[in-house]
């Protein structure tokens, strides 16, 4: 059965407008940083929900939309997530991580302690669907959920909220705590909120355009 086709809602922009928009996007995202020190101040949850809905507009393989976004604001549940995540992180730092990886993390001062999982007023846990609810296999799941996750981070940044991409491994505890079905696997844990008043971030430099772009 063929998909129903509808006209594309598209407006061709003047090149001047295109350049202005692309420059504004670059400058806005040039300032985006991962935040590990969050204020406990509440955030407008309707804004977070709208950003999640924006992320759910992402393209996906065969339009299967293989994702679930779990929004967690309950303090007790956030505390349980932190406890389970720190247990996995402690094992990671103690004996799972290779020395080379620990050496690369050392300048950033990260360790198994993750207070941001309770301090951030909201957590978003993104789950990837390996199979559809009817049991059929989904394809390009990692790619599809990765695109949606990137769109979510960008949307939250545009809305004035800070985030951190957190991936304690393994993340099976998230499916258990959130009672997700067996066809879903945790993909990303995203604390969301305002930066703490005294928030500092590492003084890093990103690669230049020449370093990341190859034209043919």
C-alpha positions as CSV (number, residue, x, y, z in Angstrom):
1,X,0.0,0.0,0.0
2,X,1.4,3.4,-1.0
3,X,1.7,6.2,1.5
4,X,-0.7,9.1,0.9
5,X,1.1,12.1,-0.5
6,X,0.4,15.8,0.3
7,X,1.9,19.0,-0.9
8,X,5.2,20.1,0.8
9,X,4.8,23.3,2.9
10,X,8.0,25.0,1.7
11,X,9.0,28.6,1.3
12,X,12.2,29.4,-0.6
13,X,14.1,32.1,1.3
14,X,16.2,34.9,-0.1
15,X,19.9,34.2,0.1
16,X,20.4,37.1,2.4
17,X,17.8,35.7,4.9
18,X,19.4,32.3,4.6
19,X,22.8,33.7,5.5
20,X,21.4,35.7,8.4
21,X,19.7,32.7,9.8
22,X,22.6,30.4,9.4
23,X,24.9,32.9,11.1
24,X,22.5,33.3,14.0
25,X,22.2,29.6,14.4
26,X,26.0,29.2,14.5
27,X,26.4,31.9,17.1
28,X,23.6,30.5,19.2
29,X,25.0,27.0,19.2
30,X,28.6,28.1,19.5
31,X,27.7,29.0,23.1
32,X,26.0,25.7,23.9
33,X,27.8,23.8,26.6
34,X,27.1,20.7,28.6
35,X,26.3,21.6,32.2
36,X,27.0,19.5,35.3
37,X,25.9,22.0,37.9
38,X,22.2,22.7,37.8
39,X,20.0,25.1,39.8
40,X,17.2,23.4,41.6
41,X,14.8,26.2,40.4
42,X,11.8,24.7,38.6
43,X,11.5,25.1,34.9
44,X,8.3,25.5,32.8
45,X,7.4,21.9,32.0
46,X,5.2,22.9,29.1
47,X,8.3,24.3,27.4
48,X,10.1,21.0,28.0
49,X,7.1,19.0,26.6
50,X,7.0,21.2,23.5
51,X,10.7,20.7,22.9
52,X,10.2,16.9,23.2
53,X,7.4,17.2,20.7
54,X,9.7,19.1,18.4
55,X,12.3,16.3,18.7
56,X,9.6,13.8,17.8
57,X,9.3,15.4,14.4
58,X,12.7,13.9,13.5
59,X,13.1,11.6,10.5
60,X,13.2,7.9,11.1
61,X,13.8,4.7,9.1
62,X,10.5,3.8,7.3
63,X,8.8,6.4,9.6
64,X,8.8,4.0,12.4
65,X,9.5,6.7,15.0
66,X,11.3,4.2,17.3
67,X,11.5,6.3,20.4
68,X,9.9,7.1,23.7
69,X,10.8,10.2,25.8
70,X,10.2,9.7,29.5
71,X,10.0,13.0,31.4
72,X,10.9,12.6,35.1
73,X,10.3,15.3,37.7
74,X,9.3,13.2,40.7
75,X,12.0,13.8,43.4
76,X,11.9,10.2,44.7
77,X,12.2,8.7,41.3
78,X,15.1,11.1,40.4
79,X,16.8,10.0,43.6
80,X,16.4,6.3,42.7
81,X,17.8,7.0,39.2
82,X,20.8,8.8,40.8
83,X,21.5,5.9,43.2
84,X,21.4,3.3,40.4
85,X,23.4,5.4,38.0
86,X,26.1,6.1,40.6
87,X,26.4,2.4,41.2
88,X,27.1,1.7,37.6
89,X,29.4,4.7,37.3
90,X,31.4,3.5,40.4
91,X,31.9,0.1,38.7
92,X,32.9,2.0,35.5
93,X,35.6,4.1,37.2
94,X,36.8,1.2,39.4
95,X,37.3,-1.5,36.8
96,X,35.3,-1.2,33.6
97,X,37.0,1.8,32.0
98,X,40.4,1.4,30.3
99,X,43.2,3.5,31.6
100,X,43.4,5.5,28.4
101,X,39.8,6.6,28.7
102,X,40.2,7.5,32.3
103,X,43.3,9.6,31.4
104,X,41.2,11.5,28.9
105,X,38.4,12.2,31.4
106,X,40.9,13.3,34.1
107,X,41.2,17.0,33.0
108,X,37.4,17.4,33.3
109,X,37.2,16.1,36.9
110,X,34.4,13.7,36.4
111,X,33.8,10.8,38.8
112,X,31.1,8.5,40.0
113,X,29.2,11.2,41.9
114,X,26.3,12.5,39.9
115,X,24.4,15.1,41.9
116,X,23.0,16.7,38.8
117,X,20.6,13.7,38.5
118,X,18.7,15.1,41.6
119,X,19.6,18.8,41.2
120,X,18.2,19.2,37.7
121,X,14.5,19.8,37.9
122,X,13.8,17.4,35.0
123,X,15.3,14.3,33.6
124,X,14.5,13.1,30.1
125,X,15.2,9.4,29.4
126,X,15.2,8.6,25.8
127,X,14.4,5.0,24.9
128,X,15.0,3.3,21.5
129,X,12.6,0.7,20.2
130,X,14.4,-2.3,18.8
131,X,11.1,-3.7,17.8
132,X,7.6,-2.2,17.2
133,X,4.9,-3.0,19.7
134,X,3.5,-5.6,17.2
135,X,6.9,-7.4,17.3
136,X,8.1,-6.4,13.9
137,X,11.7,-5.3,13.6
138,X,12.6,-1.6,13.4
139,X,15.6,-0.5,11.2
140,X,18.1,2.3,11.5
141,X,17.1,2.6,15.2
142,X,20.4,4.1,16.4
143,X,20.5,6.6,13.6
144,X,16.9,7.6,14.0
145,X,17.0,8.0,17.8
146,X,20.4,9.8,17.5
147,X,18.8,12.4,15.2
148,X,15.9,12.9,17.5
149,X,18.2,13.3,20.5
150,X,20.2,15.9,18.7
151,X,17.1,17.8,17.8
152,X,15.9,17.7,21.4
153,X,19.2,19.1,22.7
154,X,19.1,21.9,20.1
155,X,15.4,22.6,20.9
156,X,16.0,22.8,24.7
157,X,19.0,25.1,24.1
158,X,17.0,27.4,21.9
159,X,14.3,27.5,24.6
160,X,16.9,28.7,27.1
161,X,17.5,25.5,29.0
162,X,20.8,23.7,29.8
163,X,21.4,20.0,29.3
164,X,23.9,17.2,29.8
165,X,24.2,14.0,27.8
166,X,24.6,11.3,30.4
167,X,25.1,7.6,29.5
168,X,25.9,5.5,32.5
169,X,26.6,2.0,31.2
170,X,24.9,-0.3,31.2
171,X,21.5,1.5,31.5
172,X,19.2,-1.4,32.0
173,X,18.2,0.0,35.4
174,X,16.3,2.9,33.7
175,X,13.9,0.4,32.0
176,X,13.4,-1.3,35.3
177,X,12.8,1.9,37.3
178,X,10.5,3.4,34.7
179,X,8.8,0.1,33.9
180,X,9.4,0.3,30.2
181,X,8.4,-2.7,27.9
182,X,11.0,-5.2,26.8
183,X,11.2,-3.8,23.3
184,X,12.6,-0.5,24.6
185,X,16.3,0.1,25.5
186,X,17.6,3.2,27.3
187,X,19.5,5.4,24.8
188,X,20.3,8.6,26.6
189,X,19.7,10.2,30.0
190,X,19.3,14.0,29.7
191,X,19.2,16.2,32.8
192,X,17.4,19.5,32.0
193,X,17.3,22.8,33.8
194,X,19.0,26.1,34.5
195,X,22.7,26.3,35.2
196,X,23.6,26.9,38.8
197,X,24.5,30.5,39.8
198,X,28.1,29.5,40.2
199,X,28.3,27.2,37.3
200,X,31.7,26.8,35.6
201,X,32.5,24.8,32.5
202,X,35.8,23.6,31.1
203,X,37.6,26.1,28.8
204,X,37.5,24.0,25.7
205,X,37.9,24.9,22.0
206,X,36.0,23.2,19.3
207,X,37.4,22.2,16.0
208,X,37.4,24.8,13.2
209,X,35.4,24.4,10.1
210,X,38.5,23.4,8.2
211,X,39.1,20.5,10.7
212,X,35.6,19.0,10.2
213,X,34.6,19.9,6.7
214,X,35.9,18.2,3.5
215,X,34.5,19.5,0.2
216,X,34.6,17.6,-3.1
